Amino acid sequence: MTAELPPQIQNQIAQLQQLQQQIQGLAMQKSKIEAIQNESKMALEELAKLTEDAIVYRNVGELLIKTSKEESISKLKEREETLSLRLQSISRQEERLTSRFKQLQEQIQHALGPRAQ
């Protein structure tokens, strides 16, 4: 079927497929970030249960480093903010790509006209 399509439509279909792959990639990134964010929230909840003088260890690469409860809370909150900003950025990117995807899809359907059915 693609052999009988004009080159312009073939190009648009290729762009559509690229956009679809990009959207899927963003969805995967978003899912990973949300999982990391949930882990951070759970860690914050557990830290809240500890006494102020509790000994806390933090993972730094392959090491466990002794740290204070306040410092751990501070680092986790900072990480959560960073992840939140990344999620917002990915969501905006996802919206733009989805919008472009729909627009391109409509252009292709319009160009194909009766052939699309």
Biotite code that builds the C-alpha atoms (Angstrom):
import biotite.structure as struc

atoms = struc.array([
    struc.Atom([0.000, 0.000, 0.000], chain_id="A", res_id=1, res_name="MET", atom_name="CA", element="C"),
    struc.Atom([2.824, 2.448, 0.785], chain_id="A", res_id=2, res_name="THR", atom_name="CA", element="C"),
    struc.Atom([4.170, 2.058, -2.776], chain_id="A", res_id=3, res_name="ALA", atom_name="CA", element="C"),
    struc.Atom([1.063, 3.731, -4.137], chain_id="A", res_id=4, res_name="GLU", atom_name="CA", element="C"),
    struc.Atom([1.157, 6.596, -1.600], chain_id="A", res_id=5, res_name="LEU", atom_name="CA", element="C"),
    struc.Atom([2.689, 9.952, -2.587], chain_id="A", res_id=6, res_name="PRO", atom_name="CA", element="C"),
    struc.Atom([6.144, 10.634, -1.091], chain_id="A", res_id=7, res_name="PRO", atom_name="CA", element="C"),
    struc.Atom([4.768, 13.485, 1.019], chain_id="A", res_id=8, res_name="GLN", atom_name="CA", element="C"),
    struc.Atom([2.271, 11.178, 2.745], chain_id="A", res_id=9, res_name="ILE", atom_name="CA", element="C"),
    struc.Atom([4.940, 8.500, 3.197], chain_id="A", res_id=10, res_name="GLN", atom_name="CA", element="C"),
    struc.Atom([7.103, 11.131, 4.879], chain_id="A", res_id=11, res_name="ASN", atom_name="CA", element="C"),
    struc.Atom([4.236, 12.209, 7.133], chain_id="A", res_id=12, res_name="GLN", atom_name="CA", element="C"),
    struc.Atom([3.585, 8.585, 8.121], chain_id="A", res_id=13, res_name="ILE", atom_name="CA", element="C"),
    struc.Atom([7.257, 8.191, 9.018], chain_id="A", res_id=14, res_name="ALA", atom_name="CA", element="C"),
    struc.Atom([7.050, 11.367, 11.147], chain_id="A", res_id=15, res_name="GLN", atom_name="CA", element="C"),
    struc.Atom([3.915, 10.001, 12.795], chain_id="A", res_id=16, res_name="LEU", atom_name="CA", element="C"),
    struc.Atom([5.736, 6.791, 13.716], chain_id="A", res_id=17, res_name="GLN", atom_name="CA", element="C"),
    struc.Atom([8.664, 8.789, 15.105], chain_id="A", res_id=18, res_name="GLN", atom_name="CA", element="C"),
    struc.Atom([6.325, 10.886, 17.218], chain_id="A", res_id=19, res_name="LEU", atom_name="CA", element="C"),
    struc.Atom([4.641, 7.758, 18.528], chain_id="A", res_id=20, res_name="GLN", atom_name="CA", element="C"),
    struc.Atom([8.015, 6.329, 19.588], chain_id="A", res_id=21, res_name="GLN", atom_name="CA", element="C"),
    struc.Atom([8.962, 9.597, 21.291], chain_id="A", res_id=22, res_name="GLN", atom_name="CA", element="C"),
    struc.Atom([5.648, 9.662, 23.175], chain_id="A", res_id=23, res_name="ILE", atom_name="CA", element="C"),
    struc.Atom([6.181, 6.078, 24.323], chain_id="A", res_id=24, res_name="GLN", atom_name="CA", element="C"),
    struc.Atom([9.719, 6.932, 25.463], chain_id="A", res_id=25, res_name="GLY", atom_name="CA", element="C"),
    struc.Atom([8.436, 9.873, 27.473], chain_id="A", res_id=26, res_name="LEU", atom_name="CA", element="C"),
    struc.Atom([5.745, 7.692, 29.054], chain_id="A", res_id=27, res_name="ALA", atom_name="CA", element="C"),
    struc.Atom([8.443, 5.239, 30.166], chain_id="A", res_id=28, res_name="MET", atom_name="CA", element="C"),
    struc.Atom([10.582, 8.048, 31.609], chain_id="A", res_id=29, res_name="GLN", atom_name="CA", element="C"),
    struc.Atom([7.562, 9.462, 33.396], chain_id="A", res_id=30, res_name="LYS", atom_name="CA", element="C"),
    struc.Atom([6.742, 6.080, 34.893], chain_id="A", res_id=31, res_name="SER", atom_name="CA", element="C"),
    struc.Atom([10.310, 5.600, 36.181], chain_id="A", res_id=32, res_name="LYS", atom_name="CA", element="C"),
    struc.Atom([10.401, 9.068, 37.719], chain_id="A", res_id=33, res_name="ILE", atom_name="CA", element="C"),
    struc.Atom([7.039, 8.511, 39.416], chain_id="A", res_id=34, res_name="GLU", atom_name="CA", element="C"),
    struc.Atom([8.355, 5.250, 40.899], chain_id="A", res_id=35, res_name="ALA", atom_name="CA", element="C"),
    struc.Atom([11.469, 7.009, 42.242], chain_id="A", res_id=36, res_name="ILE", atom_name="CA", element="C"),
    struc.Atom([9.287, 9.807, 43.610], chain_id="A", res_id=37, res_name="GLN", atom_name="CA", element="C"),
    struc.Atom([7.086, 7.275, 45.422], chain_id="A", res_id=38, res_name="ASN", atom_name="CA", element="C"),
    struc.Atom([10.181, 5.685, 46.976], chain_id="A", res_id=39, res_name="GLU", atom_name="CA", element="C"),
    struc.Atom([11.293, 9.100, 48.211], chain_id="A", res_id=40, res_name="SER", atom_name="CA", element="C"),
    struc.Atom([7.863, 9.763, 49.727], chain_id="A", res_id=41, res_name="LYS", atom_name="CA", element="C"),
    struc.Atom([7.933, 6.414, 51.513], chain_id="A", res_id=42, res_name="MET", atom_name="CA", element="C"),
    struc.Atom([11.427, 7.151, 52.848], chain_id="A", res_id=43, res_name="ALA", atom_name="CA", element="C"),
    struc.Atom([10.233, 10.546, 54.126], chain_id="A", res_id=44, res_name="LEU", atom_name="CA", element="C"),
    struc.Atom([7.304, 8.877, 55.875], chain_id="A", res_id=45, res_name="GLU", atom_name="CA", element="C"),
    struc.Atom([9.648, 6.405, 57.554], chain_id="A", res_id=46, res_name="GLU", atom_name="CA", element="C"),
    struc.Atom([12.022, 9.185, 58.607], chain_id="A", res_id=47, res_name="LEU", atom_name="CA", element="C"),
    struc.Atom([9.119, 11.047, 60.174], chain_id="A", res_id=48, res_name="ALA", atom_name="CA", element="C"),
    struc.Atom([8.525, 8.056, 62.462], chain_id="A", res_id=49, res_name="LYS", atom_name="CA", element="C"),
    struc.Atom([12.084, 8.143, 63.826], chain_id="A", res_id=50, res_name="LEU", atom_name="CA", element="C"),
    struc.Atom([13.230, 10.011, 66.899], chain_id="A", res_id=51, res_name="THR", atom_name="CA", element="C"),
    struc.Atom([15.407, 13.088, 66.379], chain_id="A", res_id=52, res_name="GLU", atom_name="CA", element="C"),
    struc.Atom([18.531, 11.337, 67.646], chain_id="A", res_id=53, res_name="ASP", atom_name="CA", element="C"),
    struc.Atom([18.068, 8.235, 65.484], chain_id="A", res_id=54, res_name="ALA", atom_name="CA", element="C"),
    struc.Atom([21.050, 7.052, 63.472], chain_id="A", res_id=55, res_name="ILE", atom_name="CA", element="C"),
    struc.Atom([20.361, 7.225, 59.756], chain_id="A", res_id=56, res_name="VAL", atom_name="CA", element="C"),
    struc.Atom([22.415, 5.848, 56.889], chain_id="A", res_id=57, res_name="TYR", atom_name="CA", element="C"),
    struc.Atom([22.157, 7.113, 53.351], chain_id="A", res_id=58, res_name="ARG", atom_name="CA", element="C"),
    struc.Atom([23.154, 5.297, 50.170], chain_id="A", res_id=59, res_name="ASN", atom_name="CA", element="C"),
    struc.Atom([25.901, 7.065, 48.227], chain_id="A", res_id=60, res_name="VAL", atom_name="CA", element="C"),
    struc.Atom([26.923, 4.889, 45.327], chain_id="A", res_id=61, res_name="GLY", atom_name="CA", element="C"),
    struc.Atom([28.145, 1.648, 46.843], chain_id="A", res_id=62, res_name="GLU", atom_name="CA", element="C"),
    struc.Atom([28.580, 3.140, 50.311], chain_id="A", res_id=63, res_name="LEU", atom_name="CA", element="C"),
    struc.Atom([26.295, 3.701, 53.264], chain_id="A", res_id=64, res_name="LEU", atom_name="CA", element="C"),
    struc.Atom([27.065, 7.053, 54.889], chain_id="A", res_id=65, res_name="ILE", atom_name="CA", element="C"),
    struc.Atom([26.030, 7.934, 58.428], chain_id="A", res_id=66, res_name="LYS", atom_name="CA", element="C"),
    struc.Atom([23.982, 11.124, 58.416], chain_id="A", res_id=67, res_name="THR", atom_name="CA", element="C"),
    struc.Atom([21.493, 13.028, 60.532], chain_id="A", res_id=68, res_name="SER", atom_name="CA", element="C"),
    struc.Atom([17.743, 12.713, 60.237], chain_id="A", res_id=69, res_name="LYS", atom_name="CA", element="C"),
    struc.Atom([17.435, 16.394, 59.256], chain_id="A", res_id=70, res_name="GLU", atom_name="CA", element="C"),
    struc.Atom([20.019, 16.093, 56.503], chain_id="A", res_id=71, res_name="GLU", atom_name="CA", element="C"),
    struc.Atom([18.306, 12.999, 55.109], chain_id="A", res_id=72, res_name="SER", atom_name="CA", element="C"),
    struc.Atom([14.945, 14.745, 55.123], chain_id="A", res_id=73, res_name="ILE", atom_name="CA", element="C"),
    struc.Atom([16.464, 17.783, 53.440], chain_id="A", res_id=74, res_name="SER", atom_name="CA", element="C"),
    struc.Atom([18.109, 15.689, 50.698], chain_id="A", res_id=75, res_name="LYS", atom_name="CA", element="C"),
    struc.Atom([14.924, 13.683, 50.080], chain_id="A", res_id=76, res_name="LEU", atom_name="CA", element="C"),
    struc.Atom([12.776, 16.825, 49.842], chain_id="A", res_id=77, res_name="LYS", atom_name="CA", element="C"),
    struc.Atom([15.281, 18.367, 47.442], chain_id="A", res_id=78, res_name="GLU", atom_name="CA", element="C"),
    struc.Atom([15.230, 15.189, 45.356], chain_id="A", res_id=79, res_name="ARG", atom_name="CA", element="C"),
    struc.Atom([11.434, 15.178, 45.376], chain_id="A", res_id=80, res_name="GLU", atom_name="CA", element="C"),
    struc.Atom([11.345, 18.771, 44.110], chain_id="A", res_id=81, res_name="GLU", atom_name="CA", element="C"),
    struc.Atom([13.781, 17.944, 41.314], chain_id="A", res_id=82, res_name="THR", atom_name="CA", element="C"),
    struc.Atom([11.736, 14.917, 40.307], chain_id="A", res_id=83, res_name="LEU", atom_name="CA", element="C"),
    struc.Atom([8.557, 16.973, 40.392], chain_id="A", res_id=84, res_name="SER", atom_name="CA", element="C"),
    struc.Atom([10.088, 19.545, 38.038], chain_id="A", res_id=85, res_name="LEU", atom_name="CA", element="C"),
    struc.Atom([11.247, 16.792, 35.686], chain_id="A", res_id=86, res_name="ARG", atom_name="CA", element="C"),
    struc.Atom([7.735, 15.310, 35.692], chain_id="A", res_id=87, res_name="LEU", atom_name="CA", element="C"),
    struc.Atom([6.246, 18.689, 34.811], chain_id="A", res_id=88, res_name="GLN", atom_name="CA", element="C"),
    struc.Atom([8.724, 19.096, 31.979], chain_id="A", res_id=89, res_name="SER", atom_name="CA", element="C"),
    struc.Atom([8.034, 15.617, 30.628], chain_id="A", res_id=90, res_name="ILE", atom_name="CA", element="C"),
    struc.Atom([4.276, 16.183, 30.861], chain_id="A", res_id=91, res_name="SER", atom_name="CA", element="C"),
    struc.Atom([4.556, 19.415, 28.850], chain_id="A", res_id=92, res_name="ARG", atom_name="CA", element="C"),
    struc.Atom([6.710, 17.667, 26.263], chain_id="A", res_id=93, res_name="GLN", atom_name="CA", element="C"),
    struc.Atom([4.230, 14.799, 26.125], chain_id="A", res_id=94, res_name="GLU", atom_name="CA", element="C"),
    struc.Atom([1.343, 17.226, 25.564], chain_id="A", res_id=95, res_name="GLU", atom_name="CA", element="C"),
    struc.Atom([3.182, 18.985, 22.719], chain_id="A", res_id=96, res_name="ARG", atom_name="CA", element="C"),
    struc.Atom([4.081, 15.713, 21.022], chain_id="A", res_id=97, res_name="LEU", atom_name="CA", element="C"),
    struc.Atom([0.560, 14.329, 21.436], chain_id="A", res_id=98, res_name="THR", atom_name="CA", element="C"),
    struc.Atom([-0.883, 17.507, 19.945], chain_id="A", res_id=99, res_name="SER", atom_name="CA", element="C"),
    struc.Atom([1.535, 17.311, 17.002], chain_id="A", res_id=100, res_name="ARG", atom_name="CA", element="C"),
    struc.Atom([0.698, 13.609, 16.618], chain_id="A", res_id=101, res_name="PHE", atom_name="CA", element="C"),
    struc.Atom([-3.042, 14.310, 16.380], chain_id="A", res_id=102, res_name="LYS", atom_name="CA", element="C"),
    struc.Atom([-2.468, 17.182, 13.966], chain_id="A", res_id=103, res_name="GLN", atom_name="CA", element="C"),
    struc.Atom([-0.285, 15.048, 11.699], chain_id="A", res_id=104, res_name="LEU", atom_name="CA", element="C"),
    struc.Atom([-2.744, 12.170, 11.904], chain_id="A", res_id=105, res_name="GLN", atom_name="CA", element="C"),
    struc.Atom([-5.557, 14.465, 10.762], chain_id="A", res_id=106, res_name="GLU", atom_name="CA", element="C"),
    struc.Atom([-3.415, 15.798, 7.890], chain_id="A", res_id=107, res_name="GLN", atom_name="CA", element="C"),
    struc.Atom([-2.712, 12.270, 6.704], chain_id="A", res_id=108, res_name="ILE", atom_name="CA", element="C"),
    struc.Atom([-6.368, 11.241, 6.956], chain_id="A", res_id=109, res_name="GLN", atom_name="CA", element="C"),
    struc.Atom([-7.404, 14.381, 5.083], chain_id="A", res_id=110, res_name="HIS", atom_name="CA", element="C"),
    struc.Atom([-4.789, 13.824, 2.366], chain_id="A", res_id=111, res_name="ALA", atom_name="CA", element="C"),
    struc.Atom([-5.819, 10.210, 1.929], chain_id="A", res_id=112, res_name="LEU", atom_name="CA", element="C"),
    struc.Atom([-9.469, 11.209, 1.799], chain_id="A", res_id=113, res_name="GLY", atom_name="CA", element="C"),
    struc.Atom([-11.571, 8.310, 0.542], chain_id="A", res_id=114, res_name="PRO", atom_name="CA", element="C"),
    struc.Atom([-8.565, 5.939, 0.630], chain_id="A", res_id=115, res_name="ARG", atom_name="CA", element="C"),
    struc.Atom([-8.425, 6.156, 4.448], chain_id="A", res_id=116, res_name="ALA", atom_name="CA", element="C"),
    struc.Atom([-11.699, 4.280, 4.721], chain_id="A", res_id=117, res_name="GLN", atom_name="CA", element="C"),
])
